[in-house]
Amino acid sequence: MATLEKIISHFVFFLLCLLTFLLIFEAQVTIPFWLQPLGRMHPLMLHFPIVLIVLLVFLDLFRSHLEPASYEKIRKALLGFTAVTTSAAAIMGFFLSLEEDSTSSLMDLHKWIGVSVSYLVYLLLLIDKKILWYKITLYTSFVTLFFAGHFGAGLTHGTDFLTEPIARAQKKKITEATPIFEAFVDPILEAKCKSCHNAQKHKGALDMSTFALMNKGGENGPIWVEGNTAESELIIRALLPLEHEDHMPPEGKSQLSASELALLKSWIGAGADPEVSLKQLNPADSLFMLANQRMKSMEEEAPKARNDFDFASEELVSSLNNPYRTVTQETPLSPALDVNIYVKTAYKPEYLTELKKVKDQIVSLNLAYMPIKDEDMNIIANFGNLEELKLNNTEVSNAALTYLKNCTRLESLSLSGTAVDIGISEHLGALPAIKDVYLWNTGIDDGELTDLKNQWPEISFYHGYSANQESPIRLTAPLLKNKNKILAQGEKVVLEHKMPGVSIRYTTDGSDPDSISSALYESPIEVQSFTSVKTIAYKEGWLTSEARVYEFFVEGQPPVTAELINSPHNKYKGKGATSLIDLEKGNATGFNSKSWLGYQDKPLAVWVDFGENPPTLKQLVLSYGMNMGQYIMPPVQVEVWGGNDRQNIKLLKRIVPNQPAEYQPDGVMGIAMPMPASDFRYYQVKAFPMKKLPAWHSGKGEPGWVFVDELFFY
């Protein structure tokens, strides 16, 4: 037994010496791939010391109930096993910390407290016979272990993991006036993203604890592009295969559901506005439908307490449904009914009068765009439990409100697009529960709206946005309607903006567009080969949008075959030479995809064969990627050679592209190379990587990469 104790003590000493060495030289340590699985076993191994230290504490507390000899045998066995597993868990944790792509004070706390536990447990071995010091060290280890576990849980689940259920129960009620970001988008990001991207843990230098920090993005730039899901990092990574190393959330973490992903895509596609709410959206808008569906599901989870009226029979509710009217029970546990009537041209008066059969159960009624007049309101007056009424774009006037005095529970009234005016003020006092009134596109001007707010301060009035020079708002950038970045011959670039009256200005020569001298977008833009289209949106009374750049490539003359001369790096070999002529574009965040060929220590060199009847060619466009944070730079030189015999070719064009003098955004760019008109069968294309990164780069002196995804011949 004594021999075994010495072996364990020496082995633990060795492990701690190794750990100390690794900690001292941490900045120079790189974990080889074959050791990384050992680091990833840290979450498994750490459960052993947790349980064993707790057992040692309980053993000490109840030692008086055990025979001294039995107690000592159990304690020594537990102590030896505890020391080995604690040191092993600490080393595994160190390996895992080097693999983590994050900057985190929480990580440092967890690491150093965990290391302290391993030293404390080894100290227990050394002071085995000194009972007082043994107890002090044991209980100190137990308390230290608690903090190490707490900070470790914060790394994986977030620092508010324990209190999150309480916070969720206390969060404020979600209504149709609550911003969609606050109500639905941020909770999704909280559940699926923020455990790795928070104020304490910034994986990829990304902190998602506030909207402003999300907008700022991480080391790969912003996580979304307003109005453009195809270029939004958040969506790109979520759509990657689960096993892909860039897929987010990572494999093993809770993944985005189809409905969550659809909502994120719709919100980003609608402009990623943190303030837009359901009340501000058209019911036909996809974002409205997705957010409304999510709100309904939340209400089903926590049904409203409406127990003072009876359920309508299932047969009656079913009989009231038809293609132009839906009557639905809010939840299985509530008798409340929501009613929607659709299609103005198909409307019949009985669609409204028949609702008297369920007058006590109706809490929500949507009559928007229906031919409803003031006199029709005498039917709605029977709906005593009505809480929400939508009369947008109907034919009602102020007089309609006189019928609503019996609707004592009415909280929300939508009158946008109707003939009401400031006279509604006389009728609002008859609605004791009213909270929200929507008055967009009515006869009420800004001054009258101020009077309404002063007279009824407890009511929220929504009047829409009126542009003025004192508080201008920036427009969102123009959107691209083309689905692909590779255009077919003759296909044109189609731009749009969702707001009426907005002018789009653009340039195609690389210059920045302005609202005066740049070309006005009036019809789709024709492009011939690689073209960079820079766009802005302009409207009187609004701030001009940020410039949005779209790069386009046009299908050229397709080669018969392509053959690589130099092999790409093993990690970035795409589909071989096929990647260069398959008309499949890569993006600047996923360089592991099959679209890219990556070279570092040698140039890209490829033979392209146009067969026995080659076309006359005048230009080559080489498409390359740029991600300076990953050392991926423009090629320093591009050459194209041609000839009818591979052994006898001549240089047709050599270009030395301008190199950036500072960090630039990630992107997929093109180099256009005009060359003498030629009809050779064979062409050889070379693109040379940067041998040493420039002095301004964080990796100065190290070799750069060149990534190419497509060649176009014209």
Secondary structure by P-SEA (a helix, b strand, c coil): caaaaaaaaaaaaaaaaaaaaaaaacccccccccaaaaaaaaaaaaaaaaaaaaaaaaaaaacccccaaaaaaaaaaaaaaaaaaaaaaaaaaaaaaaacccccaaaaaaaaaaaaaaaaaaaaaaaccaaaaaaaaaaaaaaaaaaaaaaaaaaaccccccaaaaaaaaccccccccccccccaaaaaaacccccccccccccccccccaaaaaaccccccccccccccccaaaaaaaccccccccccccccccccaaaaaaaaaaaaacccccccccccccccaaaaaaaaaaaaaaaaccccccccccccaaaaaaaccccbbbbbccccccbbbbbbccccccccccccccccccccccbbbbccccccccccccccccccccbbbbccccccccccccccccccccbbbbccccccccccccccccccccbbbbccccccaaaaaaaaaacccbbbbbcccccccbbbbbcccccccccccccccbbbbbbbccccbbbbbbccccccccccccccccbbbbccbbbbbbcccccccccccbbbbbbbccccccccccccccccccccccccccccccccccccccccccbbbbccccbbbbbbcccccccccbbbbbbccccccccccccbbbbbbcccccbbbbcccccccccccccccbbbbbbbbcccccccbbbbbbbccccccccccccccbbbbbbcccccc
